[in-house]
Amino acid sequence: MATAQSVIRFQDELLIPTLIPRYAELLDLEQWMGFMGHGISWKDLTEQEADELYQWMGPSAFKAIRFSADIISIIRSSKPIVVAGGSCLITTADGKYTGQKEDEISKLIKSLPNLTQITDPMLPIAGADMHLDILEDSLFADHREHLLSAFQEQGQRHLHMFSRFADQHGVHGEIKPCYFSALPMQKKADEFFNGLKSFRRAPLGFTRSQVIWSFTGSWADTLREHGIIPRESEYLVVEPYHHFTEAMYPLNDSGSNISILLMMFKEYLLKNGYGKNDNSGVAGGIAFFPYVQADGRLGFANTTSSQTCCTGKREEFLASRLKTMDITRVPALVSDDLYADGLNCLYMFPECREALYAIHALWQHIENESTRACAHIPTYGISVKQRHQAVKEATLKVRASHELMCTWKNQHDILYAYLTRMIRQVF
């Protein structure tokens, strides 16, 4: 039976080592957005508190890495708990290729959402009373009416797919959409930043301010005023962990609109953490591991829709994953896409977690065996090039071992079976 200790082990042994150093180092930052410091981790909780939080979260606990300090009192509250996350309707990775070309955007929208857009907006939390799926339709449409309707249709697809993904986490509460276009976003964002006195000038009318404003208590109170969430409710911001860290460490281009806003926001948050003072409309926050590629880079910024599962192409995706198993030697973890799939979207299944541990242990065994095999290669009497070639051949021979390949394929068969079931249910 899984416990909070199982979560700590999963994160320490499997998730964190997958990250490239740049993103792993973010976990050690001293100031997280709205957390009044760096928040708390599973290890900061008592055993009773950790198990209580695990029971409330359900399987998504395996992805949650940091919490605002009052998380236990929030989940014990008698008020309904709303968890919310924002859905970028075009990922950074896809945006690099489409730019602002409307014909390419229209074509892309028809194939969305993709898998990273299902896993990254927020975590499906079993004990939450409501999940608010925030859809930034008007922001991405940018006053282009024909694109606005297309983004809204994509938003409906996202809501249905996320709901089916949430079903696999034991979620029973309401899952509700919230479109930017349904609220006076720019007006409210301008009012909020114009009301901050620490800077002389706020870049009014700058659309990115809408996104930043949606992380504040003022936003949550606006949702209550418009009847989108219960007036008496606890509101939790649930986002990938780098959203809570990068916002506190703005870019160096200090004169840009985005940097001015982030500096204003940072100063505001240092005085008004979640649940405190002027930011009390937000009760707290949960930071989680986003979709990460096998090579440790963030999927949202680097995995295009053509590289993952997307609307209308699920069988092509599954066929491509099956093809990755047609090999003759054990691949390195940094190129093992099915292993990454397990970490990203199969963590809720105990059999998949065990398969991931087995694959990780297999690689530790391969490294030990390779070290032993290479110990017999002479250090002197051969050129550096010859030694490198001998080491490479010895390592490849270990990775091609029939016994190790059988173990690798058995564990990947498990991952592929669960991936197939999950993808066909969601997409």
C-alpha positions, 0 to 999 in steps of 0.5 A, spaced: 500 500 500 502 506 497 504 511 503 507 518 503 513 515 504 512 512 497 511 519 494 518 521 497 522 515 495 519 516 488 521 523 487 528 522 490 529 516 486 526 517 480 523 524 478 528 529 481 534 525 478 531 525 471 531 533 471 537 537 467 541 541 473 538 547 471 531 545 473 533 541 479 536 547 482 530 551 482 527 546 487 533 549 492 531 556 491 529 560 497 523 564 495 517 561 491 511 565 489 506 566 494 509 561 499 512 566 504 519 563 503 520 556 499 514 553 502 514 546 505 515 539 502 513 532 504 519 531 508 517 537 513 510 534 515 509 529 521 508 522 519 500 523 520 500 530 516 503 527 510 499 521 510 493 525 511 495 530 505 496 523 501 489 521 502 486 527 500 490 528 494 490 521 491 495 518 486 497 525 484 501 526 490 507 522 487 507 529 482 506 534 488 513 537 490 512 543 494 506 546 498 504 553 501 505 552 509 498 552 511 496 546 506 494 542 512 489 547 515 486 548 508 485 541 507 482 540 514 477 546 512 469 545 512 469 550 506 469 547 499 476 546 496 477 549 489 483 547 485 485 551 479 490 551 474 491 555 467 491 551 460 496 555 455 492 553 449 498 553 445 505 550 448 511 554 448 514 548 443 508 549 438 509 556 438 516 556 436 513 553 429 507 557 428 509 564 430 503 569 429 501 565 422 493 565 423 493 559 417 498 555 421 495 557 428 488 554 425 491 548 423 494 547 429 488 548 433 484 542 430 490 537 433 490 540 440 490 538 446 496 534 446 498 530 452 503 535 455 496 540 455 493 534 459 498 533 464 501 540 465 495 545 467 494 542 474 494 536 478 487 532 478 486 531 486 481 526 489 479 530 495 478 537 491 471 539 491 472 543 484 477 543 479 477 550 475 480 549 468 482 556 466 482 557 459 486 563 456 482 563 450 482 571 449 489 571 450 491 567 445 486 569 440 488 576 441 482 580 438 482 575 432 474 573 433 475 567 428 481 564 432 477 565 439 471 561 437 476 555 435 480 556 441 473 555 445 472 549 441 479 547 443 477 548 450 471 544 450 476 538 448 481 540 453 475 540 459 473 533 456 480 530 456 482 532 462 476 530 466 477 523 463 484 523 465 482 525 472 477 519 472 483 515 473 486 519 479 479 517 483 476 525 482 469 525 483 468 533 484 466 538 479 470 540 473 469 546 471 471 551 465 473 558 466 474 562 459 478 568 460 473 571 455 468 571 460 471 576 465 474 583 464 481 580 464 485 586 462 481 591 466 481 588 472 489 586 471 490 594 469 486 596 476 490 591 480 497 593 477 495 600 477 494 600 485 501 597 487 504 603 489 511 601 489 513 602 482 511 609 478 509 606 472 505 599 470 505 597 463 497 598 462 494 594 457 499 589 456 496 582 455 501 578 459 499 582 465 492 578 465 496 571 466 500 574 472 494 577 475 490 570 475 495 568 480 493 573 485 487 573 491 484 579 487 483 574 481 480 569 486 475 574 489 473 576 482 471 569 480 467 569 487 463 575 485 462 572 478 459 566 481 464 561 478 466 558 484 463 558 491 463 565 495 465 561 501 471 557 498 478 555 499 482 557 493 488 553 491 493 555 485 496 548 483 501 549 477 508 546 475 513 548 480 517 552 475 511 557 475 512 558 482 520 559 482 521 563 475 516 568 477 520 570 483 527 571 479 525 575 473 529 576 466 535 581 466 531 585 461 529 590 466 526 595 462 521 590 458 514 590 460 514 583 463 520 584 467 516 590 470 510 586 472 514 581 475 518 585 479 512 589 481 508 582 482 514 579 486 514 585 491 507 584 492 508 577 494 513 578 499 508 582 503 502 578 501 503 571 501 497 566 499 492 566 505 495 573 507 493 580 507 491 583 501 492 576 497 487 572 502 483 570 496 488 565 495 488 560 500 495 556 498 498 553 493 501 546 490 507 546 486 508 539 482 513 536 477 511 538 470 511 533 463 519 532 463 522 529 456 527 523 457 533 527 456 530 532 462 528 538 459 521 540 460 516 538 455 511 544 455 517 548 452 520 542 447 515 537 446 511 539 439 505 536 438 508 532 432 512 528 438 507 527 443 499 524 443 495 529 440 487 530 438 486 525 432 493 521 432 492 517 438 494 510 434 500 514 430 503 516 437 502 509 440 505 505 434 511 510 435 512 508 442 511 501 440 516 502 435 521 504 440 521 497 443 524 494 437 531 494 439 537 490 440 540 493 446 537 497 452 537 504 451 540 509 455 534 512 460 535 519 457 533 516 450 527 512 453 521 515 451 516 510 455 520 510 461 519 518 461 511 516 459 511 512 466 514 518 470 509 523 466 502 520 466 502 513 469 505 514 476 497 513 478 498 505 477 502 501 482 504 496 477 507 502 473 511 505 479 514 498 480 516 497 472 519 504 473 523 502 479 525 495 475 528 499 469 532 504 474 535 498 477 536 495 471 540 501 469 544 501 475 546 494 474 548 495 467 553 501 469 556 496 475 557 491 469 560 496 464 565 498 470 567 491 471 567 489 464 572 495 462 576 494 468 580 489 464 581 494 458 589 496 459 590 503 460 597 503 457 600 500 451 594 503 447 592 510 444 586 514 447 582 513 441 583 505 442 581 505 449 575 509 448 573 504 442 574 498 447 570 501 453 564 503 448 564 496 445 564 493 452 558 497 454 554 496 448 556 488 449 553 489 456 547 492 454 545 487 449 545 481 454 539 477 452 537 476 460 538 484 461 534 485 454 528 480 456 528 484 463 527 491 459 522 488 455 518 485 460 517 492 464 516 496 458 511 491 456 507 493 462 508 501 461 506 500 454 499 496 456 498 501 461 499 507 456 495 504 451 489 504 456 490 511 458 491 514 451 485 511 449 481 513 454 483 520 454 484 521 447 
